[in-house]
């Protein structure tokens, strides 16, 4: 498997920050009263991270942590049985830490941590501890870095640091050194370095990439150009999936940083872009014009248990596994509305669905489509299926990796609505109605479903659903139980409602959007 070796540069910065405080008549060491009797300097230093491997340090040395305006540390003072918790906030323009801590006993122990937590459970602190590691042992054990550190806020929240204050009454100073309680994982990506991309669920499914996208390596934080970092629990191992590849985080010691490798492995997700050469681009990527030209559909199903048996058998005959389903970017026949058939007959080989459960279980669109082809090999009797067959000859797909394009069944279209549009189409959903004879509808504000699906389709220059008017009717491959000779299944979006219903095969004309399995 091709791997990329990743590196990062380091910077060294320490901060010594002063705050003016004064003693009062009771000879408090800290307070907010402005007197000329005394002045104490609060000095805060963060030790930062050292290389976990000496060979990684090179000339870059340590990586330091800097404080910015409104960053806050927590100070916890233990004076006998009394425990006091307060906040000190750094004010960049003033060049000082602002807070309020009164110390009456020079023998009191003062501990500090970052980031400040107003809801810190003081009962979890070991007040008998003689150093920061003992005092904050439970806090460190319970602390979990943010899962997604791609934003600055979450990144800073994930950097737990602890320390014990050193009070020098003679020098009028309180010094705090904060040591990291976490480890730091780092990667640096060379966007010009390409290779073979592998599908995580099937390492035999591959495609070539010319370079690696560095626009978004979430959940890692962008530290510098092409350089990304993430705080992790020390001595733990995990694999992190990003839009560009899979990062393997090995066991990293507390207070150290480790350079990580990124494998070119793609985790398949609904919303991914499927290309005409069988390659896949992550759903969060901003497609280039070249990629838009190559894109033929959107992955909407990744659960192989929701892929029909004929679809699976077809892929197996080509020597490939089943991975997912793809919704075409285009409707058939240049978006033209067509009748289901020119006559009225109950088609043998097509599922008749009467209950909502039967609709959900019908995931056999390819079987239904092929059943029509066997009945109408010339293509005179079922116009919408003839258009789907023509679509295969005009809309290129990688035949060695996919099935043909086919008309989706009601259950397959159901999955597209859920996985791409977030449609809450369940029997228990508020607003659901069973109108009888296999007609179901939901008052779910389907405009929002439209918007979500169209947002995804719009990234790839697709035909949008409803063409902006929030109204759409599409044929699906299937028939209702009642009057199957006359009616075929369709999906209707209308006035914010979503309908699974049926219509006259011959008299009514609707559009159709094919899918394929790969």
C-alpha positions in Angstrom: 0.0 0.0 0.0 1.4 3.4 -0.9 2.0 5.7 2.0 3.0 9.3 2.4 5.7 10.4 4.8 4.7 13.5 6.7 6.6 16.2 8.5 6.1 19.4 10.4 8.1 22.5 11.4 8.3 23.6 15.0 8.4 27.0 16.7 9.6 27.8 20.2 7.8 30.6 22.2 7.5 31.1 25.9 5.4 33.7 27.7 6.0 35.5 31.0 3.0 37.6 31.8 2.6 40.1 34.6 -0.4 41.2 36.6 -0.3 43.9 39.3 -1.8 42.9 42.6 -1.5 44.2 46.1 -1.5 43.2 49.8 -4.3 44.5 51.9 -4.3 45.1 55.7 -4.6 41.4 56.3 -1.4 40.9 54.2 -3.3 39.0 51.5 -0.9 38.0 48.8 -3.4 38.5 45.9 -6.4 40.7 45.5 -7.9 43.5 43.4 -7.4 46.4 45.7 -5.1 49.1 44.2 -2.6 49.9 46.9 1.1 50.8 46.9 2.0 48.3 49.7 3.0 45.5 47.3 3.1 44.1 43.9 3.2 40.5 42.7 4.1 39.2 39.3 2.2 36.3 37.8 4.3 34.4 35.4 2.8 31.7 33.2 4.9 29.4 31.1 3.9 26.5 28.8 6.6 24.0 28.3 5.1 22.8 25.0 6.0 19.5 23.2 9.3 17.8 22.6 10.0 15.2 19.8 8.8 11.7 20.6 11.6 10.4 18.5 15.0 12.2 18.6 15.3 11.8 14.9 12.2 13.9 14.3 13.5 16.9 16.3 16.2 17.9 13.8 16.8 21.6 13.9 13.2 22.4 14.8 13.5 21.6 18.4 10.4 21.8 20.7 6.9 22.9 19.7 5.6 25.5 22.1 2.1 26.6 23.1 1.2 30.3 22.9 -1.6 32.1 24.7 -4.0 34.5 23.0 -6.4 37.1 24.1 -9.1 35.8 26.4 -7.4 32.4 26.9 -8.2 31.4 30.4 -6.5 29.2 33.0 -8.0 27.8 36.2 -6.3 28.3 39.5 -7.2 25.9 42.4 -6.0 26.8 45.8 -5.9 24.3 48.6 -5.7 25.9 52.1 -6.3 23.2 54.7 -9.8 22.0 54.1 -10.8 24.9 51.9 -10.6 24.6 48.1 -11.0 27.7 46.0 -11.4 27.6 42.2 -11.0 30.8 40.1 -10.3 31.9 36.6 -7.5 34.0 35.2 -7.9 35.4 31.7 -5.1 36.7 29.5 -5.6 40.2 28.2 -3.3 40.6 25.2 -3.6 44.4 24.9 -2.9 44.9 28.6 -0.1 42.4 28.6 -1.4 40.7 31.8 -3.5 38.0 33.3 -6.7 39.3 34.9 -8.3 37.5 37.8 -9.0 37.5 41.5 -7.3 35.2 43.9 -6.8 36.0 47.6 -4.2 34.1 49.5 -4.0 34.5 53.3 -1.7 31.5 54.0 1.7 31.5 52.2 1.7 27.7 52.8 -1.4 27.1 50.7 -0.9 25.0 47.6 -1.9 26.5 44.3 -2.4 24.4 41.2 -3.2 25.6 37.7 -4.7 24.0 34.5 -5.7 24.9 31.0 -8.3 25.3 29.5 -10.4 26.7 32.2 -13.6 24.8 33.0 -16.3 26.7 35.0 -17.9 23.3 35.8 -14.8 21.7 37.2 -15.8 19.0 39.7 -13.7 19.9 42.7 -14.5 16.6 44.4 -12.5 14.8 41.7 -9.3 16.6 42.8 -6.8 14.9 45.0 -6.3 17.6 47.7 -3.6 15.5 49.3 -1.5 15.6 46.1 1.9 17.1 46.4 2.3 17.8 42.7 0.1 18.6 39.7 0.1 15.0 38.3 -1.3 13.7 41.7 -3.7 16.6 42.2 -5.2 16.5 38.7 -5.0 12.7 38.2 -8.7 12.2 37.8 -9.2 15.2 35.6 -6.5 13.9 33.2 -7.9 10.4 33.3 -11.4 11.7 32.4 -10.3 14.3 29.9 -11.2 13.5 26.2 -9.9 15.7 23.4 -12.5 16.9 21.0 -13.3 14.4 18.2 -13.2 17.1 15.6 -10.4 19.6 16.2 -10.6 21.2 12.8 -11.8 24.5 14.3 -9.6 26.6 16.5 -12.1 26.5 19.3 -12.2 22.8 19.5 -8.4 22.5 19.0 -7.7 24.7 22.0 -10.2 22.9 24.1 -8.3 19.7 23.5 -5.0 20.9 24.9 -5.1 20.0 28.6 -2.1 21.4 30.5 -1.5 21.2 34.3 1.0 22.7 36.7 1.7 23.7 40.3 2.3 27.3 41.2 5.5 28.4 43.0 5.1 31.3 45.3 8.1 33.5 46.1 7.1 36.0 48.7 10.5 37.6 48.8 10.5 38.3 45.1 6.8 39.1 45.1 6.1 36.5 42.3 3.9 33.6 41.6 5.3 31.3 38.9 3.2 28.7 37.0 4.7 26.2 34.6 2.0 24.3 32.6 3.0 20.9 31.3 1.1 19.1 28.6 -1.2 16.3 29.8 -1.9 15.2 26.2 0.3 14.2 23.2 0.3 15.8 19.8 -0.2 13.9 16.5 1.0 15.7 13.4 0.9 15.1 9.7 2.2 17.1 6.7 0.8 16.4 3.3 2.6 16.9 0.0 -0.3 17.9 -2.3 1.8 17.1 -5.4 2.4 13.5 -4.3 -0.1 11.1 -5.7 -0.4 7.3 -5.8 -3.0 4.6 -5.6 -6.1 5.2 -3.5 -7.8 2.2 -1.8 -11.3 1.8 -0.7 -11.3 1.0 3.0 -14.0 -1.7 2.8 -12.2 -3.4 -0.2 -8.5 -2.9 -0.8 -8.9 -4.5 -4.2 -11.0 -1.5 -5.3 -8.4 1.1 -6.3 -7.9 4.2 -8.4 -5.0 6.6 -9.1 -4.8 10.1 -7.7 -2.5 12.7 -9.0 -2.3 14.6 -5.7 -3.8 14.8 -2.2 -6.3 17.5 -1.3 -5.2 19.6 1.7 -8.2 21.9 1.7 -9.7 20.0 4.6 -8.1 17.4 6.7 -10.8 17.4 9.4 -10.8 16.3 12.1 -7.2 17.6 12.2 -6.4 21.3 12.8 -4.6 23.3 10.1 -1.4 24.3 11.8 0.4 25.7 8.8 0.3 25.2 5.0 -0.1 21.5 4.3 0.5 20.8 8.0 -2.1 19.4 10.4 -2.2 18.6 14.1 -4.4 17.0 16.7 -4.2 16.5 20.4 -4.6 12.8 21.5 -4.6 10.9 24.7 -1.1 9.7 25.5 -0.1 6.1 24.9 -3.2 5.3 22.7 -3.5 4.1 19.2 -6.3 4.9 16.7 -7.0 5.4 13.1 -8.5 8.7 11.9 -10.3 9.0 8.6 -10.1 12.2 6.6 -11.3 13.3 3.2 -7.8 12.8 1.9 -6.8 9.5 3.5 -6.5 7.5 6.7 -4.1 8.7 9.4 -2.7 6.1 11.7 -1.9 7.5 15.2 0.6 5.3 17.1 1.2 5.4 20.8 2.6 8.8 21.6 4.0 9.7 25.0 2.6 12.6 27.1 4.2 15.9 26.2 5.7 14.7 23.0 4.8 15.1 19.3 4.9 12.3 16.7 4.8 12.5 13.0 2.2 10.2 11.6 1.7 8.5 8.2 -1.3 8.9 6.1 -2.4 6.0 3.9 -4.3 6.8 0.8 -7.4 5.0 1.9 -10.9 6.3 1.3 -13.8 5.7 3.7 -17.0 5.4 1.5 -19.8 7.7 2.6 -23.2 8.8 1.4 -22.7 12.0 -0.5 -19.4 11.0 -2.1 -18.9 11.8 -5.8 -18.6 8.9 -8.2 -16.6 9.4 -11.3 -16.8 8.0 -14.8 -13.5 6.0 -14.3 -14.7 4.4 -11.0 -12.7 6.8 -8.8 -14.4 8.4 -5.8 -14.0 11.9 -4.4 -15.0 12.6 -0.8 -18.3 14.3 -0.1 -16.6 17.3 1.6 -14.4 18.1 -1.3 -14.8 21.1 -3.6 -14.8 19.7 -7.0 -12.5 21.1 -9.7 -14.0 21.8 -13.1 -12.2 18.7 -14.4 -13.8 16.6 -11.6 -17.2 18.0 -12.3 -16.9 16.9 -15.9 -16.0 13.4 -14.8 -18.6 13.0 -12.1 -21.6 10.8 -13.1 -23.4 10.4 -9.8 -23.6 10.6 -6.0 -23.1 7.7 -3.7 -26.3 7.3 -1.6 -26.1 3.8 -0.1 -23.1 2.1 1.5 -24.9 -0.6 3.4 -24.4 -3.8 1.3 -27.4 -5.4 3.0 -29.5 -2.8 1.2 -28.2 -3.8 -2.3 -30.4 -6.2 -4.3 -29.4 -9.7 -5.0 -29.3 -9.3 -8.8 -27.1 -6.2 -8.3 -24.7 -8.3 -6.2 -24.6 -11.2 -8.6 -23.9 -8.9 -11.5 -20.9 -7.3 -9.7 -19.7 -10.7 -8.6 -19.7 -11.9 -12.2 -17.3 -9.1 -13.0 -15.0 -10.0 -10.2 -15.8 -7.2 -7.9 -17.6 -6.9 -4.5 -20.7 -4.8 -3.8 -19.9 -1.5 -2.2 -22.7 0.9 -2.7 -25.4 2.5 -4.9 -25.0 5.7 -7.0 -27.8 8.2 -7.9 -27.2 9.6 -11.4 -26.7 13.3 -11.9 -29.1 13.3 -14.8 -32.6 12.3 -15.5 -33.2 10.1 -18.5 -34.2 11.5 -22.0 -32.8 15.0 -21.2 -35.2 15.4 -18.4 -38.3 14.5 -20.5 -41.4 13.1 -18.8 -42.5 9.7 -20.2 -45.3 7.1 -19.7 -44.4 3.9 -17.8 -45.9 1.8 -20.6 -48.0 2.0 -23.7 -50.4 -0.6 -22.4 -51.8 -1.8 -19.1 -50.7 -5.2 -17.8 -49.5 -6.6 -14.5 -45.8 -7.1 -15.3 -44.4 -10.5 -14.3 -41.1 -10.2 -12.4 -41.9 -6.8 -10.8 -42.6 -6.7 -7.1 -46.1 -5.6 -6.1 -45.8 -3.6 -2.8 -48.9 -3.0 -0.7 -47.6 -2.2 2.8 -45.0 0.3 3.9 -42.8 -2.5 5.0 -43.0 -4.1 1.5 -42.0 -0.8 0.0 -39.0 -0.6 2.2 -38.0 -4.2 1.5 -38.2 -3.8 -2.3 -34.5 -3.1 -3.2 -34.6 -5.0 -6.5 -34.5 -2.2 -9.1 -32.1 -4.0 -11.4 -34.2 -7.2 -11.3 -37.3 -5.2 -12.2 -35.6 -3.3 -15.0 -34.2 -6.5 -16.5 -37.7 -8.1 -16.3 -39.0 -5.3 -18.5 -36.2 -5.8 -20.9 -36.9 -9.5 -21.3 -40.6 -8.7 -22.0 -39.8 -5.8 -24.3 -36.4 -6.5 -26.0 -37.2 -4.1 -28.9 -38.1 -1.2 -26.6 -41.6 -0.4 -27.9 -43.8 -1.1 -24.9 -42.2 0.6 -21.8 -40.9 4.1 -22.8 -39.4 4.9 -19.5 -37.3 1.7 -19.4 -36.3 2.2 -23.0 -35.0 5.6 -22.0 -33.0 4.0 -19.2 -31.5 1.5 -21.7 -30.6 4.4 -24.0 -29.1 6.3 -21.0 -26.6 3.4 -20.7 -25.3 4.0 -24.2 -24.9 7.8 -23.8 -23.9 8.3 -20.2 -20.5 6.6 -19.7 -19.8 4.5 -16.6 -16.9 2.1 -15.8 -18.5 -1.2 -16.9 -15.9 -3.4 -15.2 -16.7 -1.9 -11.8 -20.5 -1.3 -12.0 -23.8 -2.6 -13.0 -25.7 -1.0 -15.8 -27.8 2.1 -15.0 -31.3 0.9 -14.0 -34.6 2.4 -12.6 -34.5 2.3 -8.8 -37.2 0.4 -6.9 -39.3 2.2 -4.3 -37.1 0.9 -1.5 -33.9 2.1 -3.2 -35.3 5.5 -3.8 -36.3 5.5 -0.1 -32.7 5.0 0.8 -31.6 8.0 -1.4 -34.2 10.3 0.3 -33.0 9.2 3.8 -29.2 9.2 3.2 -28.9 12.3 1.0 -31.9 14.3 2.1 -32.4 13.3 5.7 -36.1 12.5 5.0 -37.8 11.1 8.2 -39.9 8.6 6.3 -41.0 6.2 8.9 -44.3 4.9 10.0 -43.8 6.6 13.4 -43.0 10.0 11.9 -45.5 12.8 12.9 -47.6 13.6 9.9 -47.5 10.1 8.4 -50.7 8.9 6.8 -51.7 5.5 5.2 -54.3 6.4 2.7 -54.9 2.7 1.8 -54.3 0.6 -1.2 -50.5 1.1 -0.9 -50.6 4.9 -0.9 -48.5 6.6 1.8 -47.5 10.2 2.5 -45.7 12.3 5.0 -46.2 15.9 5.9 -42.5 16.5 6.5 -41.7 19.8 4.8 -40.1 18.0 1.9 -38.7 21.3 0.7 -35.9 20.8 3.2 -35.3 17.3 1.7 -35.1 18.9 -1.7 -32.7 21.5 -0.5 -30.3 19.0 1.0 -30.3 16.7 -2.0 -30.0 19.6 -4.4 -27.1 21.1 -2.5 -25.2 17.9 -3.0 -26.2 17.5 -6.7 -25.4 21.2 -7.3 -21.8 20.6 -6.4 -21.5 18.5 -9.5 -23.5 20.4 -12.1 -26.4 18.0 -11.8 -30.1 18.2 -12.9 -31.7 19.4 -9.7 -34.8 17.8 -8.3 -37.9 19.9 -8.9 -35.9 22.5 -10.8 -36.3 24.9 -7.9 -40.1 24.7 -7.6 -40.2 22.0 -4.9 -42.4 19.8 -7.1 -41.3 16.6 -8.6 -42.8 13.3 -9.7 -40.5 10.4 -10.6 -41.3 6.8 -11.8 -39.7 4.0 -9.8 -39.5 0.3 -10.8 -42.5 -1.3 -9.1 -46.2 -1.8 -8.9 -48.8 -1.5 -6.1 -50.8 -4.6 -5.1 -54.2 -3.0 -6.0 -54.7 -2.5 -9.7 -51.2 -3.5 -10.6 -52.4 -4.0 -14.2 -53.2 -0.3 -14.5 -50.8 1.5 -12.1 -47.1 1.7 -11.4 -45.2 3.1 -8.4 -44.0 6.7 -8.3 -42.6 9.2 -5.8 -44.2 12.6 -5.5 -42.9 15.8 -3.8 -45.7 18.3 -3.6 -46.3 21.3 -1.3 -43.8 20.1 1.3 -45.4 16.6 1.4 -43.7 13.4 0.3 -45.9 10.8 -1.3 -45.2 7.1 -2.1 -48.1 6.4 -4.4 -49.1 5.2 -7.8 -50.3 6.4 -11.2 -51.8 5.2 -14.4 -49.0 3.5 -16.4 -50.2 4.7 -19.8 -52.0 8.0 -19.2 -49.5 9.7 -16.9 -46.0 10.9 -17.8 -43.2 11.5 -15.3 -39.5 11.8 -15.2 -37.0 9.1 -14.2 -33.6 9.1 -12.5 -31.5 5.9 -12.8 -29.1 4.5 -10.4 -26.3 1.9 -10.5 -24.5 -0.4 -8.1 -20.7 -0.7 -7.8 
